[in-house]
Amino acid sequence: MLRELFPNVVMEDLKVATNETLYMTGISVLGTLILGILLGLLLFMTDRKGILNRSLNFITATIVNVFRAIPFIILILLLFPFTDWLMGTIRGPKAALPALIIGAAPFYARLVEIALKEVDKGVIEAARAMGAKTRHIVFKVLLPESMPALISGLTVTAINLISFTAMAGAIGAGGLGDLAYRKGFQAWDFDVVFACTVLIVIIVFIFQFAGDILSKKIDKR
């Protein structure tokens, strides 16, 4: 029956494309998590009532705002020279990683900043009063207290990244987006497009479900 519904779908191609999408999403989520938290902490700690010198706030906010403003498909093209220098190629799932991380990290950084601002200021002041150093406030107060919101924000960002991988596929990054465009749209085989879409939706549902479960498990309020 599946063969009748999807006559042009090659299971081996679908399997390879799914693995490439999962690879791009998994690695880029990890990179976005690290870079996004660093940028989010800088934004929070250098604002008007922050802990660190405010001179860094303008620079950090400018970088975040500029990269958030650039459409992802254009960002990939702009980063081609950097990607070629860093990864040695501009094609394939590996080459998509710099653009995915640089494209998603500023968005996650703003979510991190919002999560940190929701931490009870009394807890931070109490830590300061007890002589806690900046690193102690970050690792023992800010990050633990905001962890449920950080997980929820990462889930939203991961789902955005799945969409980004599909766009990256249109210019040769591989994955389900590439398969849908090259063997579905260009060959006018829309059963391939539909099969790729179903798989992307399933991956999104899995990420959302896992993120919701983890966030609820961590949230002790």
PAZAPA-4460 file (N, C-alpha, C; in steps of 0.05 Angstrom, whole numbers, plus 32768, in hexadecimal, padded with zeros to 4 digits):
% residues 221
    n_x    n_y    n_z   ca_x   ca_y   ca_z    c_x    c_y    c_z   seq   type   mol
   8010   7FE8   8000   8000   8000   8000   8011   801A   8000     1      M     A
   8027   8019   8010   8039   8030   8011   8046   8035   7FF6     2      L     A
   804C   801F   7FE8   8058   8021   7FCE   8045   802F   7FBB     3      R     A
   802B   802A   7FBE   8017   8037   7FAD   8014   8054   7FB4     4      E     A
   8015   805B   7FCE   8012   8077   7FD7   802B   8087   7FD1     5      L     A
   8042   807A   7FD4   805C   8089   7FD0   806D   807A   7FBB     6      F     A
   8064   807B   7FA2   8073   806B   7F8D   808F   8074   7F87     7      P     A
   8095   808E   7F8D   80B0   8098   7F86   80C3   809A   7F9E     8      N     A
   80B9   8092   7FB5   80C9   8093   7FCE   80DC   807B   7FCF     9      V     A
   80F6   8081   7FD2   810A   806C   7FD6   8111   806B   7FF4    10      V     A
   810B   8055   8001   810F   8054   801E   812B   805A   8027    11      M     A
   813F   8050   8017   815B   8055   801E   8161   8073   801E    12      E     A
   8157   8081   800A   815B   809E   8008   814E   80AC   8020    13      D     A
   8136   80A3   8027   8128   80AF   803E   8137   80AA   8058    14      L     A
   8142   8093   805B   8151   808C   8073   816A   809D   8075    15      K     A
   8179   80A0   805F   8191   80B0   805F   818A   80CD   8065    16      V     A
   8175   80D8   8058   816D   80F4   805C   8164   80F9   8079    17      A     A
   8156   80E6   8085   814D   80E9   80A1   8166   80E9   80B3    18      T     A
   8178   80D8   80AF   8191   80D7   80BF   81A0   80F2   80BD    19      N     A
   81A1   80FC   80A4   81AF   8116   80A0   81A1   812D   80AF    20      E     A
   8187   812D   80AE   8177   8141   80BC   817C   813F   80DA    21      T     A
   817B   8127   80E5   817F   8123   8102   819C   812B   810A    22      L     A
   81AF   8125   80F8   81CB   812C   80FE   81CE   814B   80FF    23      Y     A
   81C3   8158   80EB   81C5   8176   80EA   81B7   8182   8102    24      M     A
   819F   8178   8108   8190   8183   811F   819E   817E   8139    25      T     A
   81A7   8165   813E   81B3   815E   8157   81CC   816F   815D    26      G     A
   81DE   8170   8149   81F8   817F   814D   81F2   819D   8150    27      I     A
   81E0   81A7   8140   81DB   81C4   8141   81CC   81CC   815B    28      S     A
   81BB   81BA   8165   81AE   81C0   817F   81C4   81C2   8195    29      V     A
   81D7   81B0   8195   81EC   81B1   81A9   81FD   81CA   81A6    30      L     A
   8204   81D1   818E   8214   81EA   8189   8204   8203   8191    31      G     A
   81EA   8203   818A   81D8   8219   8190   81D5   821C   81AE    32      T     A
   81D3   8206   81BC   81D0   8206   81D9   81E8   8214   81E6    33      L     A
   8200   820C   81DE   8218   8218   81EA   821B   8235   81E3    34      I     A
   821A   823C   81C9   821D   8258   81C0   8206   8269   81CA    35      L     A
   81EE   825F   81CA   81D7   826E   81D2   81D7   8275   81F0    36      G     A
   81E0   8262   8200   81E2   8268   821D   81F7   827C   8223    37      I     A
   820E   827A   8215   8223   828E   8219   821A   82AA   8211    38      L     A
   820D   82AC   81FA   8203   82C7   81F2   81EC   82D0   8204    39      L     A
   81DB   82BE   820C   81C5   82C6   821E   81CF   82CF   8239    40      G     A
   81E3   82C2   8244   81EF   82CA   825D   81FC   82E6   825A    41      L     A
   8209   82EA   8244   8216   8304   8240   8201   831A   823E    42      L     A
   81EB   8315   8230   81D5   8329   822D   81CA   832F   8249    43      L     A
   81C5   831A   8259   81B9   831E   8273   81CC   832C   8287    44      F     A
   81E5   8324   8286   81F8   832E   829A   8204   8349   8293    45      M     A
   81FE   8353   827B   8209   836D   8274   81F3   8382   8270    46      T     A
   81DA   837B   8278   81C5   838E   8274   81C6   83A3   828B    47      D     A
   81B1   83B4   828C   81B2   83CB   829E   81B8   83C4   82BB    48      R     A
   81AC   83AE   82C4   81B0   83A5   82E0   81C1   838C   82E2    49      K     A
   81D1   8388   82CE   81E0   8370   82CC   81F8   836F   82DF    50      G     A
   8206   8358   82DD   821D   8354   82EF   8236   835E   82E2    51      I     A
   8239   835B   82C8   8252   8362   82BA   8250   837E   82AF    52      L     A
   8267   8386   82A3   8269   83A0   8297   8255   83A3   8280    53      N     A
   8246   83B9   827F   8232   83BD   826A   823E   83C2   824E    54      R     A
   8258   83C8   824D   8264   83CE   8233   8262   83B6   821F    55      S     A
   825F   839E   822A   825C   8386   821A   8240   8383   820F    56      L     A
   822D   8390   821B   8211   838C   8214   820B   8395   81F8    57      N     A
   8215   83AD   81F1   8210   83B7   81D6   821B   83A5   81C0    58      F     A
   8233   839B   81C4   8240   838A   81B1   8230   8370   81AE    59      I     A
   822A   8363   81C5   821C   8349   81C5   8201   834C   81B9    60      T     A
   81F2   8361   81C1   81D7   8365   81B7   81D7   836A   8199    61      A     A
   81EB   8379   818F   81ED   837F   8173   81F2   8365   8163    62      T     A
   8204   8355   816C   820A   833C   815E   81F1   832A   815D    63      I     A
   81E3   8328   8174   81CB   8317   8175   81B5   8322   8163    64      V     A
   81B1   833C   8163   819C   8348   8153   81A2   8346   8135    65      N     A
   81BB   834A   812E   81C2   8348   8112   81BE   832C   8107    66      V     A
   81C7   8318   8115   81C4   82FD   810B   81A8   82F3   810C    67      F     A
   8198   82FE   811F   817B   82F7   8120   816C   8303   8109    68      R     A
   8176   831A   80FF   8168   8328   80EA   816D   831C   80CE    69      A     A
   8182   830D   80CB   8189   8303   80B0   8178   82E9   80AB    70      I     A
   8169   82E9   8095   815A   82D0   808E   816D   82B8   808C    71      P     A
   8165   82A1   8094   8177   828A   8096   8183   8283   807B    72      F     A
   8172   8283   8066   817B   827A   804C   8191   828D   8042    73      I     A
   818F   82A7   8049   81A4   82BA   8041   81BD   82B6   8052    74      I     A
   81B9   82B0   806C   81CF   82AC   807E   81E1   8295   8074    75      L     A
   81D4   827F   806A   81E4   8269   805F   81F6   8272   8049    76      I     A
   81EB   8283   8037   81FB   828C   8020   8211   829F   802A    77      L     A
   820B   82B0   803D   8220   82C3   8047   8237   82B4   8054    78      L     A
   8230   829D   8061   8244   828E   8070   8254   827A   805F    79      L     A
   824E   8278   8045   825C   8265   8034   827A   8267   8036    80      F     A
   8287   827F   8035   82A4   8280   8037   82AE   8275   8053    81      P     A
   82A0   827D   8068   82A7   8274   8083   82A3   8256   8086    82      F     A
   828D   824C   807B   8287   822F   807C   829D   821F   806D    83      T     A
   82A4   8229   8055   82B8   821C   8045   82D3   821B   8054    84      D     A
   82DA   8232   8061   82F3   8233   8070   82F2   8220   8089    85      W     A
   82DB   821F   8097   82D9   8210   80AF   82D6   81F2   80AA    86      L     A
   82C4   81EB   8098   82BD   81CF   8094   82CA   81C3   807B    87      M     A
   82D6   81D3   806A   82E3   81C9   8052   82D0   81C2   803B    88      G     A
   82B6   81C9   803F   82A2   81C4   802A   828A   81D6   802F    89      T     A
   827A   81DA   801A   8261   81EA   801E   8249   81D8   8018    90      I     A
   824D   81BE   8015   8237   81AC   800F   8236   8196   8024    91      R     A
   821E   818C   8028   821A   8175   803B   8212   817E   8057    92      G     A
   8209   816B   8067   81FF   8171   8082   8214   817F   8094    93      P     A
   822D   8177   8091   8243   8182   80A1   8246   81A0   809B    94      K     A
   8244   81A7   8082   8247   81C3   807A   8230   81D5   8083    95      A     A
   821A   81C9   8089   8203   81D9   8092   8205   81E1   80B0    96      A     A
   8216   81D4   80BF   8217   81D8   80DC   821E   81F5   80E4    97      L     A
   8233   8202   80D9   8238   821D   80E2   8221   8230   80DE    98      P     A
   8214   822F   80C7   81FD   8240   80C2   81E6   823A   80D5    99      A     A
   81E1   8220   80DA   81CB   8219   80EC   81D0   8224   8108   100      L     A
   81E8   8220   8112   81EF   8229   812D   81EF   8248   812F   101      I     A
   81FC   8255   811C   81FD   8272   811C   81E1   827E   8117   102      I     A
   81D0   8271   8108   81B5   827B   8103   81A3   8277   811B   103      G     A
   81A6   8262   812B   8194   825C   8140   819D   8267   815C   104      A     A
   81B7   8269   8160   81C1   8271   817A   81B7   828D   8183   105      A     A
   81B7   82A1   8172   81AC   82BB   817B   818F   82BA   8184   106      P     A
   817F   82AA   8176   8163   82A7   817E   8161   829A   819A   107      F     A
   8171   8285   819E   8171   8278   81B8   817C   828A   81CD   108      Y     A
   8190   829A   81C6   819C   82AD   81DA   8187   82BF   81E5   109      A     A
   8175   82C9   81D5   815F   82DB   81DF   814C   82CB   81F2   110      R     A
   8147   82B2   81EB   8136   82A1   81FD   8145   829C   8217   111      L     A
   815F   8299   8216   816F   8295   822F   816D   82AE   8240   112      V     A
   8171   82C5   8233   816F   82DF   8241   8154   82E2   824F   113      E     A
   813F   82DC   8241   8124   82DE   824D   8121   82CB   8265   114      I     A
   812C   82B3   8262   812A   829F   8278   8139   82A8   8290   115      A     A
   8151   82B4   828C   8161   82BE   82A2   8154   82D5   82B0   116      L     A
   8146   82E6   82A1   8139   82FD   82AD   8121   82F5   82BF   117      K     A
   8117   82DC   82BB   8101   82D3   82CC   810B   82C7   82E6   118      E     A
   8125   82C4   82E9   812F   82BA   8303   812B   82CE   8319   119      V     A
   8122   82C5   8330   811C   82D7   8346   8135   82E7   834E   120      D     A
   8132   8302   834C   8149   8313   8352   8152   8311   836F   121      K     A
   813F   830A   8380   8146   8306   839C   815B   82F0   83A1   122      G     A
   8158   82DB   8390   816B   82C5   8393   8187   82CE   838A   123      V     A
   8188   82DE   8375   81A2   82E8   836B   81AE   82FA   8380   124      I     A
   819E   830C   838B   81A8   831F   839F   81B2   8310   83B8   125      E     A
   81A3   82FB   83C0   81AB   82EB   83D7   81C6   82DE   83D2   126      A     A
   81CA   82D4   83BA   81E4   82C7   83B3   81FA   82DB   83B4   127      A     A
   81F5   82F4   83A9   8209   8309   83AA   8210   8310   83C7   128      R     A
   81FB   8312   83D8   81FF   831A   83F4   8210   8306   8403   129      A     A
   820E   82ED   83FA   821E   82D7   8407   823A   82D5   83FB   130      M     A
   8240   82E8   83E9   825C   82E9   83DE   8260   82D7   83C6   131      G     A
   824B   82CE   83B9   824E   82BC   83A2   825B   82CC   838B   132      A     A
   826E   82BF   837E   827B   82CB   8367   8269   82C8   834E   133      K     A
   8271   82D6   8339   8260   82D6   8321   825C   82BA   8316   134      T     A
   8271   82AA   8316   826E   828F   830A   825B   827E   831C   135      R     A
   825B   8283   8336   8249   8274   8347   822C   827C   8343   136      H     A
   8228   8297   833E   820D   82A0   8339   8203   8294   831F   137      I     A
   8215   8292   830B   820C   8287   82F1   8205   8269   82F3   138      V     A
   8218   825A   82FE   8215   823D   82FE   8204   8231   8315   139      F     A
   8201   8240   832B   81F2   8236   8341   81D7   8244   8346   140      K     A
   81D3   825B   8338   81BA   8269   833B   81AC   826D   8320   141      V     A
   81B8   827B   830E   81AA   8283   82F5   81A3   826B   82E4   142      L     A
   81B6   825A   82DD   81B0   8243   82CC   819E   822F   82D9   143      L     A
   81A3   8226   82F2   8190   8213   82FE   8173   821E   8301   144      P     A
   8171   8237   8309   8156   8242   830D   8146   8246   82F3   145      E     A
   8154   824A   82DD   8147   824F   82C4   8146   8237   82B2   146      S     A
   814E   8220   82BC   8151   8208   82AC   8138   81FF   829D   147      M     A
   8120   81FF   82AA   8108   81F7   829B   8103   8209   8283   148      P     A
   8106   8224   8286   8102   8236   8270   8118   8233   825B   149      A     A
   8130   822D   8263   8146   8228   8250   8140   820F   823F   150      L     A
   8135   81FA   824B   812E   81E2   823C   8117   81E8   8229   151      I     A
   8103   81F7   8232   80EC   81FD   8220   80F6   820E   8209   152      S     A
   8107   8221   820E   8112   8232   81F9   8123   8222   81E5   153      G     A
   8132   820E   81F0   8142   81FD   81DE   8130   81EC   81CC   154      L     A
   811A   81E3   81D7   8107   81D3   81C7   80FC   81E3   81B0   155      T     A
   80F4   81FC   81B5   80EB   820D   81A0   8101   8212   818B   156      V     A
   8119   8217   8195   812F   821B   8182   8136   8203   8172   157      T     A
   8134   81EB   817E   813A   81D2   816F   8126   81CE   8159   158      A     A
   810D   81D5   815E   80F8   81D2   8149   80FE   81E6   8132   159      I     A
   8107   81FE   8139   810F   8211   8125   8126   8206   8114   160      N     A
   8138   81F9   8122   8150   81EE   8114   8148   81D8   8101   161      L     A
   8133   81C8   8107   812A   81B4   80F4   8120   81C2   80DB   162      I     A
   8112   81D8   80DE   8109   81E7   80C6   8122   81F2   80B7   163      S     A
   8136   81FB   80C6   814E   8206   80B9   815C   81F0   80A9   164      F     A
   815D   81D7   80B3   816A   81C1   80A4   815C   81BC   808A   165      T     A
   8141   81BF   808A   8132   81BB   8072   8139   81D1   805D   166      A     A
   813C   81EA   8067   8144   81FF   8055   8161   81FB   804B   167      M     A
   8172   81F3   805C   818E   81EE   8055   8190   81D8   8040   168      A     A
   817D   81C5   8041   817D   81AF   802E   8178   81B8   8012   169      G     A
   816A   81CF   800F   8164   81D9   7FF4   817D   81E3   7FE5   170      A     A
   8192   81E8   7FF4   81AB   81F1   7FE7   81C2   81DD   7FEB   171      I     A
   81BA   81C3   7FEF   81CE   81AE   7FEE   81D8   81A4   8009   172      G     A
   81CA   81AA   801F   81D4   81A0   8039   81CC   8183   803F   173      A     A
   81BB   8178   802E   81B2   815D   8034   819A   815D   8046   174      G     A
   8191   8145   804F   817B   8143   8061   8160   8142   8052   175      G     A
   814B   8143   8062   8130   8140   8057   8128   8157   8045   176      L     A
   8132   816F   804C   812C   8187   803B   8138   8184   8020   177      G     A
   8151   817A   801F   815E   8175   8005   814F   8160   7FF5   178      D     A
   8148   814A   8002   8139   8135   7FF4   811E   813F   7FE9   179      L     A
   8110   814E   7FFA   80F6   8159   7FF1   80F9   816C   7FD9   180      A     A
   810E   817C   7FDA   8112   818F   7FC4   811C   8182   7FAB   181      Y     A
   8131   8173   7FAE   813F   8168   7F96   8130   8151   7F89   182      R     A
   8127   813E   7F99   811A   8126   7F8E   80FB   8129   7F8F   183      K     A
   80F2   813C   7F9E   80D5   8140   7F9F   80CC   8157   7F8D   184      G     A
   80D4   816F   7F93   80CB   8186   7F84   80D6   8187   7F68   185      F     A
   80F1   8184   7F65   80FD   8187   7F4B   80F5   8170   7F38   186      Q     A
   80F1   8159   7F43   80E8   8142   7F32   80CA   8140   7F30   187      A     A
   80BD   8153   7F3E   809F   8155   7F3E   8093   813B   7F49   188      W     A
   80A0   812F   7F5D   8096   8117   7F6B   808D   811F   7F86   189      D     A
   8074   8128   7F88   806B   8134   7FA1   8065   8120   7FB7   190      F     A
   8065   8106   7FB1   8064   80F2   7FC7   807D   80F3   7FD7   191      D     A
   8094   80F9   7FCA   80AD   80FC   7FD9   80AC   8114   7FEC   192      V     A
   80A1   812A   7FE2   809E   8142   7FF2   808D   813C   800A   193      V     A
   8077   812E   8006   8064   8127   801B   8071   8115   8030   194      F     A
   8080   8101   8026   808D   80EE   8039   80A2   80FD   804A   195      A     A
   80B1   810F   803E   80C5   811F   804D   80B7   8131   8061   196      C     A
   80A1   813D   8059   8092   814F   806C   8088   813F   8084   197      T     A
   807D   8127   807F   8073   8117   8095   808A   8111   80A9   198      V     A
   80A1   810A   809E   80B8   8103   80B0   80C1   811B   80C0   199      L     A
   80C2   8133   80B3   80CA   814B   80C1   80B6   8152   80D7   200      I     A
   809D   814E   80D2   8088   8153   80E7   808C   8140   80FE   201      V     A
   8091   8127   80F8   8096   8113   810D   80AE   811A   811E   202      I     A
   80C4   8123   8111   80DC   812B   8120   80D5   8143   8132   203      I     A
   80C6   8156   8128   80BE   816E   8138   80AE   8165   8150   204      V     A
   809B   8153   814C   808B   8149   8163   809C   813B   8178   205      F     A
   80AF   812C   816F   80C1   811E   8182   80D1   8132   8192   206      I     A
   80DC   8146   8185   80EB   815B   8194   80DA   816A   81A7   207      F     A
   80C1   8171   819F   80AF   8180   81B0   80A8   816F   81C8   208      Q     A
   80A1   8155   81C4   809A   8143   81D9   80B0   8140   81ED   209      F     A
   80C8   813B   81E3   80DF   8137   81F4   80E5   8150   8204   210      A     A
   80E3   8167   81F7   80E9   8181   8205   80D4   8186   821B   211      G     A
   80BB   8181   8215   80A6   8185   8229   80AA   8173   8242   212      D     A
   80B0   815A   823C   80B4   8147   8252   80CC   814F   8264   213      I     A
   80E2   8157   8257   80FA   815E   8266   80F5   8178   8276   214      L     A
   80E7   818B   826A   80E2   81A4   8278   80D0   81A0   8290   215      S     A
   80BC   818F   828E   80AA   818A   82A4   80B9   817A   82BA   216      K     A
   80CB   8169   82B2   80D9   8159   82C6   80EC   816A   82D6   217      K     A
   80F8   817E   82C9   810B   8190   82D7   80FD   81A5   82E8   218      I     A
   80E5   81AE   82DF   80D7   81C3   82EC   80CC   81B9   8307   219      D     A
   80D6   81C3   831D   80CE   81BB   8338   80BB   81CE   8345   220      K     A
   80B2   81E4   8335   80A1   81F8   8341   8085   81EC   8345   221      R     A
***
